[in-house]
Amino acid sequence: MIQHTEGYRIATKATWVGLGTNFVLGTFKVAAGILGNSWAVIADGMHTVSDILSSLGAMVGLVIARRAPDGTHPYGHGKAEVLAARFVSLVLLVVGALILLEAGDRLFNPHKIEKPPGQIALWAALVSIIVKEALYQYKAYFARKTKSSVLHAEAWHHRSDAISSIPVLLGVAGAIFLGEKMHWLDPIAAALVGVIILSIALRMSYTTLGELMDAAPPRDVIEGVRQLASAVPGVLGVEKIRCRKAGLDYLCDVHIEVDPKMPVDRAHEIARAVQEHLVRDGDNILQALVHIEPFYPGDH
């Protein structure tokens, strides 16, 4: 189990790795696109540069989200992590739209694509596919480990860059090797980049909206809470569980059932034991509010 502070430390480190790699790769691709006369590679480089902006937004969100609860934020600052993921998706939407518009302009104005792309553009696309897929695998691993929405969003940002570089590679290769009449393949590849970016951005936007609206977590999270609560001596049943995600963590409300003839102080001790058990042994459970209900066998 990844502890609260450890999870944020891992997520922050992974974000720094992505930021540094994107800076080098993005600069290389934009320069290669300019030198190689390829709008597709320039667009792909813009996609990578947008990763830098989103990583900075993610960094700010993670720094805020790891703050402990205080008087004005009793449930912590975890929603900042989701807002950062939302920022990543909005950056992708803008970048995708700009790339698509420019690609369309070049297609409808053939004079802008008179020269074929150069070999350096082809190599830039190939390098991009390899590096960005490696970054996706790296961040996706830690996103699963920490249950970080912003790392998940950033991982898919890298995957979208790797995927978008495939049509770029094919488009640039076609424009280079198939002759002057096929130069239009370069802006077509750029347009595909824009479409891929927009589709991933919309999916990410939908996911982050669910978390901001306190959507129910996956069933395995609920079942994990139920098993932990049921394992505490004195708990005869678990009537209701509600959990919502806040950053890397979950805030849970649990209604447990105990012997109705039990003294109040004993019931309170069981509730406290359940709370401590969930926070200590649960998977990313930051807070648990435990409510006592009387157990009546006939109700089950």
Buried (B, 14 or more C-beta within 10 A) or exposed (E): EBEBEEBBBBBBEBBEBBBEBBBEBBBBBBBBBBBBBBBBBBBBBBBBBBBBBBBBBBBBBBBBBBEEEEEEBEEBBBBBBBBBBBBBBBBBBBBBBBBBEBBBEBBEEEEBBEEBBBEBBBBBBBBBBEBBBEBBEBBBEBBEBBBBBBBBBBBBBBBBBBBBBBBBBBBBBBBBEEEEEBBBBBBBBBBBBBBBBBBBBBBBBEBBEBBBEBEEBEEEBBEBBBEBBEEBEBBBBBBEBBBBBBBBBBBBBBBBBBEEEBEEEEBBEBBEBBBEBBBEEBBBBBBBEBEBBBBEEEEE
